[in-house]
Amino acid sequence: MLTCLPCVVAAQVTFDAKIDSLNLFIGQQTVITLDVSMGAGQKLELPPLKKGDQLVPNVEVVDISNADTTKLNAGKTLEIVQRLTITAWDSAFYYLPPFQVKVDGKAYESKSLALNVYTVDVDTLHVDEFFPVNGVMKQPFVWDDFRIIVYVSLLALLVLAASIFLLIRARKGKPIVQFIRRKRQLPPHQIAMSEIERIKSDRKWAEEDSKEYYTQLTDTLRAYIQNRYGFSTLEMTSAEIIERLMSENDEQALGELREIFRTADLVKFAKYSTMINENDANLVAAVEYINQTKQEVDPNAKQEPEVIRVTDEKRMSQVKAMRWVAAVLLCAVTVAIAWSVWRLIDLLR
């Protein structure tokens, strides 16, 4: 008996019907809820009703919902709920007969229901007077309803402007901010003298490779002349440089410079071999030329600003990061605008 008890409990069937409102005016609607509880393996047949059927004369079924099924007792028991929307077209007190369902072919009835329908008062003295349809009332403007939409929209515009700025900077390959620092500029003669000291310290060039020695010496002089007198010397020949300096230097200084360039041209282009003392003499001549033509810089002069330039690798990494940030910001702007439009439409309905 104890072994069979769970099966008996699981097979118990209950059926109930409830109505939401017992009192209605003509044309109003109410809902009847049919609630069936049965075992999980049992077969249920609900009342064969459809839209437009009359439960009793003048009580009509307006709508029938789908049956909702809920599992209870770990799935052993099922609860099925169906809702009938009904209305009445005449004032009266209606008796609604019990509803009937079948579970495994066996019929089960609910309790009977009642429905009291009232008539609507009609002005029988002025049957020809019809009142016009009331217009749609306009809702008053409330700032609190639109405040969040306005704030989100303004924030979206700012973020959109920032993303466009980042995209423009990324397309041009420019960093977001250029850092500027003050750097003490060395005068041209000090730069040249430092380079000559470096050449002088490495004697093997003068002894083994005269071409490399004179190439570095003349390049140093060309850089000094360009920084000192302000014209480009890298693409000029030695004769063109001498001719350009004739209005700037005296004959003695030009003679020393002309001799250095002449020897360098012979070494580089005519494979001329020089002696160590000749190389030393030309090095001394270069120093004398720089000392004769140098221009001292005022120590109180304002330092020129220098833009700190990043390497191509760092610049490309910054550009890539700016593009990612701009893409994320554009996605956020899209979401914010979509939410604002949806919220605004919802408020204006």
WODASUL-V535944 format. One line per field, one symbol per residue. phi: phi as a letter, one per 30 degrees, with the letter a starting at -180 (. if undefined). psi: psi as a letter, one per 20 degrees, with the letter a starting at -180 (. if undefined). burial: 1 if it has 24 or more other ideal C-beta (glycine too) atoms within 12 Angstrom, else 0. A space follows every 50 residues. Layout:
phi = ???
psi = ???
burial = ???
This chain:
phi = .dddeeddddddcbbbbbcdbdcbcejdbbbcccbcbaddccccbdedcb djdcdbeiccddabdddccbdbhhidbcccbbcccbbbcadlccccdedb bbbhicdbccddbbbcccdcdbdddbdcccdddddddddddbdddcdddd ddddddddddddddddddddddicddbcdcbcbddddedddddddddddd dcddddccbdddddddddddddddddddcibdcdccdddddddddddccd ddddddddddddddddddcchdcccdddddddddddddddddcdbdcddc dddddbddccddddddddddddddddddddddddddddddddddddddd
psi = ghhighhgghippqpqpqpgpipqqpirqrppppopprqhjqpporpmqr piqpgrpjoqohqprqppppprlkjhqpoppqppprrqjqpropporqqp rpokipqpqrqqrqpopqrpppnihmiippprpprpppqqpohhhighgg ghgghhgghggghggghghhhikqrgpoppqppopqqhhhgghghhhggh hnihghhhnhghghghghhggghghghgikqpihjqrghhgghhihihrr hghhgghhgghgghhgghhjlpprrghhghghghhgghgghhjqoqppij qpqpqppopqrhghghhgggghggghgghhghgggggggggggghhhi.
burial = 00000000000011111010000100011111111111100101011010 00001000111101000000000000111111111111000001010010 10100001010011101000000000000000000000000000000010 01000100100010010011000000000000000001100110110011 00001100011011011111111110111000100001001101100010 00110111111111001100000100011001101111110111000000 0000000000000000011001000100100010010001000000000
